[in-house]
């Protein structure tokens, strides 16, 4: 019995509870599919309403997203110190009110509600582009796509983790497209000082989530995003 | 009785295996971190970092790896060696002390297009996150295509610029650019 339990504890996947369309996003050349998240409130309708809002916001980001800012570090003899960052996303919030989404599927996972949405009325769910989790360790190459991934710790409210990981993935994609690196490092026998500054100023559009992954053992989740070339 | 015997045997094997593997803390460092790949079409930069915050650890490692790549591409290292000779004591037992002080200053100013994480490995070390990361930069490839995505209209936020370190950084970058211009001019005149 002990060995059986041991075997089962290793064989159960971290991601078993999530629907497939959440982990491996449906991809179509004709339309985009977006997942909205919300906490599970007392009234499910409230959760869906909020998830729908998040979805509309994501559609606006999908259309056009400016990622601008800087990230600063200082080298010291004991390692690099993170000074802070000002990287922000800017998108057209005016567009949100005109976006009409249709919900294709919903799921309740632990304490959050997920909705799969698209624009238009086609309710068929196409096949995903990604069908495994090898992208977590090694970045894949897909012809016709620029891809990047972002991570976030697992927070108390898991939907915050996914939102943060998605945002970080978009920032990663922006820094992939262009990243300006400036650094000054001064070293002598007794001290190491200086500063390094990375800056990004990129406009992206049509960035969509391709896959998601959660690792409860190490306490983080990952999101892979892609932008068609 | 036979089942008990088999279970006891299995337990013994597991015990031996666990004892054998618990001889000290083993660092599980990926091979690609110790021996970064070599490819004529890419420059690689490997980095590792630790922090309690996952996002900070990723950002730190990425910055380190990108800096490594940027330094490989082109950097301006100004070295200065100061030698101090000091004589201590009287003639018969005098001791010549030579002290070397090496001062180096490294300035980087580089735009990276297409730099991305090729491989990564994240793990938890107690309360800390550790990440190993391999960053790659394509040389030439896809650069022109990516430039289309750039928008230079936004220029925001200058909170960092207030500090002395950043002023010094800007000054050094300005000097480097001037130096490059002079070099370019001198080269053109010599032709």
Interface residues (C-beta under 8 A of the other chain):
Chain A: X3 X66 X68 X69 X70 X71 X72 X73 X74 X79 X80 X82 X83 X84 X85 X86 X88 X90 X137 X138 X139 X146 X148 X149 X151 X152 X153 X164 X168 X172 X175 X176 X177 X178 X179 X180 X181 X182 X183 X184 X185 X186 X187 X188 X189 X193 X194 X195 X196 X197 X198 X201 X202 X203 X204 X215 X217 X218 X219 X220 X229
Chain B: X10 X49 X50 X51 X53 X54 X55 X56 X58 X59 X60 X62 X63 X64 X66 X67 X70 X100 X101 X102 X103 X104 X105 X106 X107 X108 X109 X110 X111 X112 X113 X114 X115 X116 X117 X118 X119 X120 X121 X122 X123 X124 X129 X145 X146 X147 X149 X150 X151 X152 X154 X155 X156 X157 X159 X160 X163 X165 X166 X168 X169 X172 X173
